[in-house]
Amino acid sequence: MAKDVLVEIGLEELPARFVDDAESQLLNKTADWLDQSRISYTSIVSFSTPRRLAVLVKDVAEEQTSLEEEVKGPTLKIAQDEEGNWAKAAVGFTKGQGKTVDDIYTKDIKGATYIFVKKQIIGKPTDELLPQFSDIITSIQFPKNMRWAEQSLRYARPIRWLVALFGRDVIPFEAAGVKTDNRTYGHRFLGERTTLQVPEEYEQKLQDQYVIAGPEKRRQMITDGLKKAEEEHGFQIPEDDELLQEVSNLVEYPTVFVGAFDDSYLMLPSEVLITSMKEHQRYFPVKSKNGELLPYFVSVRNGDEHALHTVVRGNEKVLRARLSDAQFFFEEDQKQSIDYYLKKLERIVFQEKLGTISDKVKRVTAIAHHLSQWLDLDDETRSNTVRAAEIAKFDLPTNMVDEFTKLQGVIGETYALNAGEHQAAARAVAEHYLPVQADGKLPETVEGAIVSVADKLDTIVGCISAGLMPSGSQDPYGLRRQATGVLKILKEYKWDISVESLLELAEQQYENVDLMDKNRSGADIAQFFSNRITYLLKELSIEADVIQAVLYKDIGVIPYMMAKAETLSQERNNPEFKPVQEALVRVLNLAAKTDRTEITQSDFETDSEQRLYDTYLTVMNGYKNANSMQEADNALHQLGKLTQPIHDFFDDNMVMADDESIRNNRLALINNIAALIYDYADLSAIEWKQHF
């Protein structure tokens, strides 16, 4: 008869960000263990709160599933003697499997005959295996593990109680010095210790003790409370799944309430108010129907509605203190000029070998200046770009950024506007940090994009040149994320600037800085960016061989290189492209035999030689035009026009002719065509699908 299994790990309050992954681990590890142990069940569900992780497994079989296993022995030649009697090898094999020679049968495998027996593995009672569950509990990993008291187990928080039931019976085991029981604990302040008779009582009995064990149910209670608050007060609570999930993992019995703050604080930048509420207090900010921030907040209490007004007043008092500090910082900051803060950057070290933040700003400004010239921007845009680079970091020494670190750039924009800076320059100060995540929002203005690229290039080139290359999961300066940001901006804005020229520009800013071997660091930086673009192309489902083909020599202009990769990825599966591919790759294979490039028409012996040369000249012009327009499809189409002349050339001519002048001339023609093909990509690196 099947029984339910319940296992609950009672803990000191876990950090909210730990809960979801730990619950997922417990669920998956339990399912894997049951499957590997051949213990059948009908369903499994997990629970989590800040103080507990649990699984409830329905209809668990009372014993393992028995197995009939086929065991392979020695070859028949070894198992039998010359008279056909079973030898010692056969007797020993069967005895070891708990069988006799009467149980032997044979099978042929790859031309040889082997002896086999079948043995049955009888399933053990489930209650004998369930104590192994302690291994599942101790195997759960957290982002940060610590030892508690005298326990050797490293865990996020101390284990305070363990519930383990198989039907009505307690499963006996111990973890971290805590023995299993059938008693669990309710809400820390509103609930009591309660005894579970059977596993299926778990969720309801906890709810009776003011604990909502199901995370989705808790989340829905909060969502319903937010909607009710919106209806009652006529305001809007912007959707924020991340905050909603965090809050649901902070409470065991959620009750939504509304608080208020003095509307005089609305003179502060809205980002400051929102950060104070969300990041510091885990409050939901409130907006009007028109999207304007209102002097209210919505929060979630870990408990019922008893004396809720007291809780509201307490939270309002805490927020008022934070906003009062923010207002003081804001007003104090306004008393100083931008130049004052720029001067303070001279005393803030960016990196020991790379100088101060002020040094960095000078390098970023130089890069941004050159970039704005390369992009042929109008005078006003160029001026705003350079000014944005000059003041990009001025907000770092302010009181507000010291208090609200995540608002660097945002505070800079606000202060720059207050100081009379051009709106475009001020906006670029905020945008130059974008994207803050690999898949995050990109700068919306060209000024912000340029300063962002300049800043990130300086950091990447400087850090790698100083020997701070990321390794494994270690990337303290976020170089991978910043490189991805640079590449995505280049793609989004379709700048006709090669990655190599950008890296050279950034490296020039360090000419007078004593760093490691410039040649070595330059190669490391180029490889680092090549690895990043490889990662991005794989995200676009570009095959590895196509990536190798387009990165044959340089990364080049990002939008054009990515367009080439997409074009080749499509063509590698196109049977109609096969003749083109064969012709072009045939040229590349033969071109490796020479470095000659000078062609003499008078040495042509056949019409096919002349025709290939004439076609090459025409194609070269068409290819260059398509290349200048960065038309990947058209450029490959132009190369494709060489297909028939190439096939005719190889059919009619012996390239490696006895006559040296004729041979060299033909090799020179091949080499010139190969150079044109290589300019597009190394097509010989592609494993063309139609060949398989």
FENPEDA-V371736 format. One record per residue. N is the residue number from 0. PHI is phi as a letter, one per 40 degrees, with the letter a starting at -180 (* if undefined). PSI is psi as a letter, one per 40 degrees, with the letter a starting at -180 (none if undefined). D_CENTER is the distance of its C-alpha to the mean C-alpha in whole Angstrom. Layout:
N|PHI|PSI|D_CENTER, N|PHI|PSI|D_CENTER
This chain:
0|*|h|46, 1|c|i|43, 2|b|i|41, 3|c|i|38, 4|b|h|36, 5|b|h|35, 6|b|h|33, 7|b|h|32, 8|b|h|31, 9|c|h|32, 10|b|i|30, 11|c|i|31, 12|d|h|28, 13|c|i|25, 14|d|i|22, 15|d|d|21, 16|c|e|17, 17|c|d|18, 18|c|d|20, 19|c|d|18, 20|c|d|16, 21|c|d|20, 22|c|d|21, 23|c|d|19, 24|c|d|20, 25|c|d|23, 26|c|d|23, 27|c|d|22, 28|c|d|24, 29|c|d|27, 30|c|d|27, 31|c|d|26, 32|c|d|29, 33|c|d|31, 34|c|d|30, 35|c|d|31, 36|c|e|34, 37|g|f|35, 38|b|h|36, 39|c|i|36, 40|a|i|35, 41|c|d|35, 42|a|i|32, 43|a|h|29, 44|b|i|28, 45|b|i|26, 46|b|i|27, 47|a|i|26, 48|a|i|27, 49|c|d|26, 50|b|e|29, 51|a|i|29, 52|b|h|27, 53|a|i|29, 54|b|i|29, 55|b|h|32, 56|b|h|33, 57|c|i|36, 58|f|f|38, 59|c|h|38, 60|c|i|40, 61|c|e|43, 62|a|i|42, 63|c|i|40, 64|c|h|41, 65|c|i|43, 66|b|i|42, 67|b|h|44, 68|b|h|43, 69|c|h|45, 70|b|h|45, 71|c|h|46, 72|b|a|49, 73|c|i|50, 74|c|i|52, 75|c|d|55, 76|c|d|57, 77|c|d|56, 78|c|d|57, 79|b|i|60, 80|c|a|63, 81|c|d|65, 82|c|e|68, 83|g|e|65, 84|c|i|64, 85|c|h|61, 86|c|i|61, 87|d|d|59, 88|c|d|56, 89|c|d|56, 90|c|d|58, 91|c|d|55, 92|c|d|52, 93|c|d|53, 94|c|d|54, 95|c|d|51, 96|c|e|50, 97|g|f|52, 98|b|a|54, 99|b|i|57, 100|c|e|58, 101|c|e|59, 102|c|e|56, 103|c|h|55, 104|b|i|54, 105|b|i|53, 106|a|i|50, 107|c|h|50, 108|b|h|47, 109|f|f|46, 110|g|e|50, 111|b|i|51, 112|c|h|52, 113|b|i|50, 114|c|i|52, 115|b|i|50, 116|b|i|50, 117|b|h|48, 118|b|i|48, 119|b|h|47, 120|b|h|44, 121|c|h|46, 122|c|i|43, 123|c|i|43, 124|c|h|44, 125|c|d|41, 126|c|e|42, 127|c|d|42, 128|c|d|38, 129|d|d|37, 130|d|e|37, 131|c|e|35, 132|c|d|32, 133|d|d|32, 134|c|d|30, 135|c|d|27, 136|c|d|28, 137|c|e|28, 138|c|e|25, 139|c|h|22, 140|b|i|20, 141|b|i|19, 142|d|d|16, 143|a|h|20, 144|b|i|23, 145|a|i|26, 146|c|i|30, 147|b|h|32, 148|f|b|36, 149|c|e|37, 150|c|i|35, 151|c|d|33, 152|c|h|30, 153|c|h|27, 154|a|i|26, 155|c|d|24, 156|a|i|27, 157|c|i|31, 158|c|h|32, 159|b|d|35, 160|a|i|36, 161|b|h|35, 162|b|h|37, 163|a|h|37, 164|b|h|39, 165|b|g|40, 166|g|b|43, 167|c|e|45, 168|c|h|45, 169|c|h|42, 170|c|h|40, 171|c|h|41, 172|a|i|39, 173|b|i|38, 174|a|h|34, 175|f|f|34, 176|g|e|38, 177|b|h|38, 178|c|i|40, 179|c|i|39, 180|a|a|41, 181|b|e|42, 182|b|h|41, 183|b|i|38, 184|b|h|38, 185|c|a|38, 186|d|i|37, 187|d|d|37, 188|b|d|40, 189|c|d|41, 190|b|i|41, 191|b|i|43, 192|c|h|42, 193|b|i|43, 194|c|h|44, 195|b|h|42, 196|c|d|45, 197|a|i|42, 198|d|d|39, 199|c|e|39, 200|c|e|40, 201|d|d|37, 202|c|d|35, 203|c|d|39, 204|c|d|40, 205|c|d|37, 206|c|d|38, 207|c|d|41, 208|b|f|40, 209|g|f|38, 210|b|h|34, 211|c|h|32, 212|c|d|30, 213|c|h|28, 214|c|d|25, 215|c|d|25, 216|c|d|29, 217|c|d|28, 218|c|d|26, 219|c|d|28, 220|c|d|31, 221|c|d|29, 222|d|d|28, 223|c|d|32, 224|c|d|33, 225|c|d|31, 226|c|d|33, 227|c|d|36, 228|c|d|36, 229|c|d|35, 230|c|d|38, 231|c|d|41, 232|b|e|40, 233|g|f|39, 234|b|a|36, 235|b|i|32, 236|b|h|29, 237|d|h|26, 238|c|h|23, 239|a|g|21, 240|c|d|19, 241|c|d|17, 242|c|d|20, 243|d|d|22, 244|c|d|20, 245|c|d|20, 246|c|d|24, 247|c|d|24, 248|c|e|23, 249|b|e|26, 250|b|i|29, 251|b|d|31, 252|b|g|33, 253|c|h|32, 254|b|h|35, 255|c|h|34, 256|a|i|36, 257|b|h|36, 258|b|i|37, 259|b|i|38, 260|b|i|38, 261|c|h|41, 262|c|e|40, 263|c|d|41, 264|c|e|38, 265|c|e|37, 266|c|e|38, 267|c|i|35, 268|d|h|31, 269|d|d|30, 270|c|d|26, 271|c|d|28, 272|c|d|30, 273|c|d|27, 274|c|d|25, 275|d|d|28, 276|c|d|28, 277|c|d|24, 278|c|d|23, 279|c|d|26, 280|b|e|28, 281|g|f|25, 282|c|i|28, 283|c|h|27, 284|c|i|29, 285|b|h|31, 286|b|i|32, 287|c|i|35, 288|c|d|35, 289|c|e|35, 290|g|e|32, 291|c|h|34, 292|c|h|33, 293|b|i|35, 294|c|f|37, 295|b|i|35, 296|a|i|33, 297|b|h|32, 298|b|i|31, 299|b|h|31, 300|c|i|33, 301|c|g|33, 302|i|a|37, 303|c|a|39, 304|c|e|41, 305|c|h|44, 306|f|f|45, 307|c|d|42, 308|c|d|43, 309|c|d|43, 310|c|d|39, 311|c|d|39, 312|c|d|41, 313|c|d|40, 314|c|d|36, 315|c|d|38, 316|c|d|39, 317|c|d|36, 318|c|d|34, 319|c|d|38, 320|c|d|38, 321|c|d|34, 322|c|d|35, 323|c|d|38, 324|c|d|36, 325|c|d|34, 326|c|d|37, 327|c|d|39, 328|c|d|36, 329|c|d|36, 330|c|d|39, 331|c|d|40, 332|c|d|37, 333|c|e|39, 334|c|e|42, 335|b|i|40, 336|c|i|40, 337|c|d|37, 338|c|d|39, 339|c|d|39, 340|c|d|35, 341|c|d|35, 342|c|d|38, 343|c|d|36, 344|c|d|33, 345|c|e|35, 346|b|e|35, 347|b|h|31, 348|c|h|30, 349|c|d|26, 350|a|i|26, 351|d|d|29, 352|c|e|30, 353|b|e|28, 354|g|a|31, 355|c|i|31, 356|c|d|29, 357|c|d|32, 358|c|d|32, 359|c|d|28, 360|d|d|29, 361|c|d|32, 362|c|d|30, 363|c|d|27, 364|c|d|31, 365|c|d|32, 366|c|d|29, 367|c|d|29, 368|c|d|32, 369|c|d|32, 370|c|d|29, 371|c|d|31, 372|c|d|34, 373|d|d|32, 374|c|e|31, 375|f|f|35, 376|c|i|34, 377|c|i|37, 378|d|d|39, 379|c|d|38, 380|c|d|34, 381|c|d|34, 382|c|d|36, 383|c|d|34, 384|c|d|31, 385|c|d|33, 386|c|d|34, 387|c|d|30, 388|c|d|29, 389|c|d|32, 390|b|e|31, 391|d|d|27, 392|b|e|27, 393|c|d|31, 394|c|e|29, 395|d|d|28, 396|c|e|31, 397|c|i|32, 398|c|d|33, 399|c|d|31, 400|c|d|27, 401|c|d|29, 402|c|d|29, 403|b|g|26, 404|d|d|23, 405|c|e|20, 406|c|e|23, 407|d|h|23, 408|g|d|24, 409|c|d|25, 410|c|d|28, 411|d|d|29, 412|c|d|29, 413|c|d|31, 414|c|d|34, 415|c|d|34, 416|c|d|35, 417|c|d|38, 418|c|e|39, 419|g|e|40, 420|c|i|37, 421|c|i|36, 422|d|d|34, 423|c|d|32, 424|c|d|31, 425|c|d|31, 426|c|d|28, 427|c|d|26, 428|c|d|26, 429|c|d|24, 430|c|e|22, 431|c|e|21, 432|c|e|19, 433|c|i|16, 434|c|i|14, 435|c|e|13, 436|b|i|9, 437|d|d|7, 438|b|f|8, 439|c|i|11, 440|c|h|15, 441|c|i|17, 442|d|i|20, 443|c|e|23, 444|b|i|26, 445|c|d|26, 446|c|d|27, 447|c|d|24, 448|c|d|22, 449|c|d|25, 450|c|d|24, 451|c|d|21, 452|c|d|21, 453|c|d|24, 454|c|d|22, 455|c|d|19, 456|c|d|21, 457|c|d|23, 458|c|d|21, 459|c|d|19, 460|c|d|22, 461|c|d|24, 462|c|d|22, 463|c|d|22, 464|c|d|25, 465|c|e|26, 466|g|e|24, 467|b|f|21, 468|c|h|19, 469|d|i|15, 470|a|h|16, 471|f|b|14, 472|c|e|12, 473|c|h|14, 474|a|g|13, 475|c|d|16, 476|c|e|16, 477|g|f|13, 478|c|d|14, 479|c|d|11, 480|c|d|9, 481|c|d|13, 482|c|d|14, 483|c|d|11, 484|c|d|13, 485|d|d|16, 486|c|d|16, 487|c|d|15, 488|c|d|18, 489|d|d|20, 490|c|d|19, 491|c|d|20, 492|c|e|23, 493|f|f|24, 494|c|h|25, 495|c|g|28, 496|b|h|27, 497|c|i|26, 498|c|d|23, 499|c|d|25, 500|c|d|28, 501|c|d|25, 502|c|d|25, 503|c|d|28, 504|c|d|29, 505|c|d|27, 506|c|d|28, 507|c|d|32, 508|c|e|31, 509|b|e|31, 510|d|d|34, 511|c|e|36, 512|b|h|34, 513|c|g|34, 514|b|a|31, 515|c|i|31, 516|d|h|32, 517|c|d|31, 518|c|d|31, 519|c|d|29, 520|c|d|26, 521|c|d|26, 522|c|d|26, 523|c|d|23, 524|c|d|21, 525|c|d|22, 526|c|d|20, 527|d|d|17, 528|c|d|17, 529|c|d|18, 530|c|d|15, 531|c|d|12, 532|c|d|14, 533|c|d|14, 534|c|d|10, 535|c|d|11, 536|c|d|14, 537|c|d|13, 538|c|d|10, 539|c|e|14, 540|g|f|15, 541|c|h|18, 542|c|i|19, 543|c|d|19, 544|c|d|23, 545|c|d|23, 546|c|d|20, 547|c|d|22, 548|c|d|25, 549|c|d|24, 550|c|f|23, 551|d|d|26, 552|b|c|28, 553|b|i|25, 554|c|d|22, 555|g|a|25, 556|c|h|24, 557|d|d|21, 558|d|d|22, 559|c|d|25, 560|c|d|23, 561|c|d|20, 562|c|d|23, 563|d|d|25, 564|c|d|22, 565|c|d|22, 566|c|d|26, 567|c|d|26, 568|c|d|24, 569|c|d|26, 570|c|d|29, 571|c|e|28, 572|b|e|29, 573|b|h|32, 574|c|d|35, 575|c|e|37, 576|c|e|35, 577|d|d|37, 578|c|d|40, 579|c|d|38, 580|d|d|35, 581|c|d|38, 582|c|d|40, 583|c|d|38, 584|c|d|36, 585|c|d|40, 586|c|d|41, 587|c|d|38, 588|c|d|39, 589|c|d|42, 590|c|d|41, 591|c|e|40, 592|c|e|44, 593|a|i|45, 594|b|e|44, 595|c|i|47, 596|b|e|46, 597|c|h|50, 598|b|h|51, 599|b|h|55, 600|c|d|56, 601|c|e|60, 602|c|e|58, 603|c|h|57, 604|b|d|59, 605|b|i|58, 606|c|d|57, 607|c|d|54, 608|c|d|53, 609|c|d|54, 610|c|d|52, 611|c|d|49, 612|c|d|50, 613|c|d|50, 614|c|d|47, 615|d|d|45, 616|c|d|47, 617|c|d|46, 618|c|d|43, 619|d|d|42, 620|c|d|43, 621|c|d|41, 622|c|d|38, 623|c|d|38, 624|c|d|38, 625|c|d|35, 626|c|d|33, 627|c|d|34, 628|c|e|33, 629|f|f|30, 630|c|g|31, 631|c|d|29, 632|c|d|31, 633|c|d|34, 634|c|d|34, 635|c|d|33, 636|c|d|36, 637|c|d|38, 638|c|d|38, 639|c|d|38, 640|c|e|42, 641|c|e|43, 642|d|c|42, 643|c|d|46, 644|d|d|48, 645|c|d|45, 646|c|d|47, 647|c|d|50, 648|c|d|50, 649|c|d|49, 650|c|d|52, 651|c|e|54, 652|b|i|54, 653|c|h|54, 654|d|d|51, 655|c|g|52, 656|c|i|56, 657|c|d|59, 658|c|h|60, 659|c|d|57, 660|c|d|57, 661|c|d|56, 662|c|d|54, 663|c|d|52, 664|c|d|52, 665|c|d|51, 666|c|d|48, 667|c|d|48, 668|c|d|47, 669|d|d|44, 670|c|d|43, 671|c|d|43, 672|c|d|41, 673|c|d|39, 674|c|d|38, 675|c|d|37, 676|c|d|35, 677|c|d|33, 678|c|d|32, 679|c|d|30, 680|a|i|29, 681|c|g|30, 682|c|d|31, 683|c|e|32, 684|c|e|28, 685|c|h|28, 686|c|g|28, 687|c|h|30, 688|d|d|30, 689|c|e|33, 690|c|e|35, 691|c|none|33
